[in-house]
Amino acid sequence: MVQSFVIAYGGRVDVASTPGEGCTFHALLPCVAADVPTHDTGCDGDGHQHP
C-alpha cells in the first residue's frame, strides 16, 4: 500500500535488510519548489525530502 502511494506521487521506496537484525524502509518523495511553503522544509534540491 505504501509503495503504491509513493510511486503514484513520483517517489520510490528503498529497503535495507540485515539478517537477524531486521529491515529499514525509506520512502522518498519529490519536493517541488512551487509546492514548498515559505518555511524550511528540508528539501535540499535533489528532489527528495530529508530530515
Secondary structure, 3 states (H helix, E strand, C coil): CHHHHHHHCCCEEEEEEECCCEEEEEEECCCCHHHCCCCCCCECCCCCECC
